[in-house]
Amino acid sequence: MARNDTDMDDHGPFPEEPTDTRTAIMKATFDALCKHGYADLTIQRIGEEFPKSKSLLYHHYEGKDDLLLEFLGYMLERFEERDVEADPDADPETRLRTFFEHMVPEPGEEHNPDFLKALVELRAQAAHDDAYRQQFARTQDHFCEHLSDIVADGVEAGDFRDVDPDRVAGFLATVISGAMFDRVTADDATVSDARAELDRYVECCLLAEST
């Protein structure tokens, strides 16, 4: 698949020099958020990272919150793209473990740490802002649906036990989400332990041949 200005690679969620105005604004917002944090973020500071006329920011957005809500939607779309499987024709167990590797990599193997830090900054706003909460809920639903499809395929193929795909997906998505955000706010041991328990869950609770 051809890459474009919205593709996320190992160097960050944006190209070095975005070619369109919207992507350039999103990159400037990302850079300013990583540099200053949410509490100290202002349109002025976003403008300092924006290579074009700062008047474009005020032309497209009414204020900081208006811009950040679109930025959150943009970031979550990039985040959702990470669940694309390298081999969609692989068996369900491989697909599930590949998902774990993408979403909860072992310490030292993570990509784009600033990307996750920015999401943590914005997720904190969901505690008291419905617009932010709805954005994160949409992404969680997306991951649950993706995981449920993998588990359902495994049950149908006889690779997994006769479990409820939606319940398993909800459990896995919650653990994965917690582990991902602990990576920013806790220590590596917590994330490593969570990853080990995810693998153990597959071995002991999902695989049909487990006893």
Residue pairs with C-beta under 8 A, 6 or more apart in sequence:
3 9
5 14
5 15
5 18
5 19
5 20
5 23
6 23
6 74
6 77
6 78
7 15
7 81
8 14
8 78
8 81
8 82
8 112
8 115
10 111
10 112
11 112
12 30
12 112
12 114
12 115
13 30
13 75
13 78
13 112
13 115
14 23
14 26
14 27
14 30
15 23
15 27
18 24
18 26
18 27
21 52
21 56
21 60
24 50
24 51
24 52
25 46
25 50
25 56
25 57
25 60
25 67
26 70
26 71
26 74
26 75
27 49
28 46
28 47
28 49
28 50
28 51
29 46
29 49
29 67
29 68
29 71
30 71
30 75
30 114
30 115
30 118
31 49
32 41
32 45
32 46
32 48
32 49
33 41
33 71
33 118
33 121
33 122
34 114
34 117
34 118
35 45
35 49
36 45
37 121
38 68
38 121
38 122
38 124
38 125
41 64
41 68
42 64
43 57
43 58
43 61
43 63
43 64
43 67
46 57
46 64
46 67
47 54
47 57
50 56
50 57
57 67
60 67
61 67
61 70
68 122
68 125
69 131
69 132
69 135
71 122
72 122
72 132
72 135
73 135
75 115
75 118
75 119
75 122
76 119
76 135
76 136
76 138
76 139
78 115
79 115
79 119
79 139
80 139
80 142
80 143
82 102
82 103
83 99
83 102
83 103
83 142
83 143
83 146
85 95
85 98
85 99
86 98
87 94
87 95
87 98
88 95
90 98
91 154
91 157
91 159
92 150
92 151
92 153
92 154
92 157
92 159
92 160
93 154
93 159
93 160
93 202
93 206
93 207
95 150
95 153
96 147
96 150
96 151
96 154
96 202
96 206
97 199
97 202
99 146
99 147
99 150
100 176
100 195
100 198
100 199
103 176
103 180
104 176
104 179
104 180
104 191
104 194
104 195
104 198
105 111
106 192
106 195
107 188
107 191
107 192
110 116
110 183
113 183
113 184
116 180
116 181
116 183
116 184
117 184
119 181
120 181
120 184
120 185
122 132
123 132
123 136
123 181
125 132
126 132
126 133
126 135
126 136
127 133
140 173
140 177
143 169
143 173
143 176
143 177
144 166
144 169
144 170
144 173
145 169
146 169
147 165
147 168
147 169
147 172
147 173
148 165
148 166
148 168
148 169
149 165
151 160
151 163
151 165
151 168
151 169
151 206
152 165
154 160
154 206
155 161
155 162
155 163
155 165
158 208
159 207
159 208
160 206
160 207
160 208
161 205
161 206
161 207
161 208
161 210
163 205
163 206
168 206
172 198
172 201
175 194
175 197
175 198
176 198
178 194
179 190
179 191
179 194
179 195
179 198
182 190
182 191
182 194
183 191
203 210
204 210
